[in-house]
Amino acid sequence: MRPHGAGRAGTLEDVRIVGLVILLVVASTAAACTTSVTGSPVGTGSVVTKHDPNTPGVDPSFVHDTDGSEIDRLAATVVTDVMDYWRQNFPATFGTEWKDLTGGFYSVDTARAKSEAPPCARRSIDVEGNAFYCPTEDVIAWDRSALLPVLRDRFGEASVMLVLAHEMGHAVQRRAGLTVAEQRSNPDKYPTILVEAQADCYAGSFVRWVADGKAAHLQVGKDRLDSALESLITFRDPIGTDQGDKGAHGDAFDRVSAFQDGYDQGLKLCADMSVANRKFTLRGFTDAGDAERGGNLPFDQLVKSMTEDLNSFFNTTVTQAGKRWTNLTPQTGEANVDCAGNDQGPIAFCPSPAGGGEVKVAKDKLADLHSEIGDYATGTILASRFGLAAVSALGKPLDGADAQRQVLCLAGAYTGQLITRTSGFFLSPGDLDEAVQVLLQYDYAGRDGAGKAIGAGYERVSVFRSGAVGGAPACSVS
């Protein structure tokens, strides 16, 4: 966050895109879209095949250089269903028949120095940690040693499905008429960030098809989408990347938004994406001091800086609805912050019978989130509790499904208007990444006054996005 009177700041992350530069140097037409993956598991078993679990999936013998392993069998199953999806849906969308990849699929063992390199790469090691589509050879290749099994073990099989569906999305773009020459000659019309968002959107539309039970081999429960999105946001750009940079893919908010748009709204929206109708939130630093600070304000400074701004935003929101807003001053301490025995999480809004109320903050409970995810993890939760205060001021129920959605939506509405600000208090590069992470991993920001919340991270992010894009009117609080 950027406090009043200070330069913009962002969060420096340890996740870096690797292989993108390597593969673009080797073959400048290759679309490599992966990153190093580190950390602890958030869930497994996200995708299962519909057949005998002892011999799951499709025979990978059609994959070049496969070793017939379980991971290649999973990859072969995914690309088989992805191709089937496009055979069924490409003609109605683009007015022509789908054509399978002429160069096929390549599995690369980057653990063996003498392993054969796939097309568009000089050496197998050049593919380490990557999956990519190469349009000059019309092939998709993946690292079966240092990418797919790492994704599967950390995020579950859905992450493998998402990555390979994304790469197939690039093949779709070529078949839909976007040539390499046109993309190079008109970068303002086809910036990399737009091309990558469209591939994310195509992946989302495919995953929805699988979730709806239409795939021949794969099935994924809708309750397993959180782990897929967790994998997607590990591929976000390094903090401070500008959306105009060559090779920019988007921040976590951009990438999740594109996937969710494909999943929720379908293929036509993806196909119609353009610079005229797609806005991105990825942004670079404008001040050296911001980058040096890393963007994470100390806890106490963040709460103090946000409080004035939150009161101003919600005063306007509530007053416009014909009600009265009472300014809140968060009380920070180490004590339990439950309200009437209801656990809202590390920050709680406790209403007063006389109007207004109190925001209680348990600093000790937030310390890990604040340091591990970033300051806007705290900021997102704090904004949601002010949102609950607004629901109270508007005379609406503080518990139930509507309240849960309203507090998330209002937190998004507050956050959204920070994105467009260029002075005062506004978001830093990386803050939206932190918001997406905390929404996926924790339900605190979606808890109502009774401590109940929307259970799925996917839905929490979706509701938050609706507020960020549509503002307070999208939150049904009038």
Secondary structure as UniProt FT lines:
FT   TURN            4..5
FT   HELIX           20..26
FT   TURN            28..29
FT   STRAND          31..32
FT   STRAND          47..49
FT   TURN            53..54
FT   HELIX           60..62
FT   HELIX           70..94
FT   STRAND          104..108
FT   TURN            110..111
FT   TURN            113..114
FT   TURN            119..120
FT   HELIX           124..127
FT   TURN            128..129
FT   STRAND          131..134
FT   TURN            135..138
FT   STRAND          139..143
FT   TURN            144..147
FT   HELIX           148..155
FT   HELIX           157..175
FT   TURN            176..177
FT   HELIX           180..185
FT   TURN            187..189
FT   HELIX           192..211
FT   TURN            212..213
FT   STRAND          218..220
FT   HELIX           222..224
FT   HELIX           225..233
FT   TURN            234..235
FT   TURN            243..244
FT   TURN            246..247
FT   HELIX           252..265
FT   HELIX           267..271
FT   TURN            275..277
FT   HELIX           288..293
FT   TURN            294..295
FT   HELIX           299..320
FT   TURN            321..322
FT   STRAND          331..333
FT   TURN            340..341
FT   STRAND          347..351
FT   TURN            353..354
FT   STRAND          357..362
FT   HELIX           363..372
FT   HELIX           375..393
FT   TURN            394..395
FT   HELIX           401..419
FT   TURN            429..430
FT   HELIX           431..441
FT   HELIX           444..446
FT   TURN            449..450
FT   HELIX           457..470
FT   HELIX           472..475
//
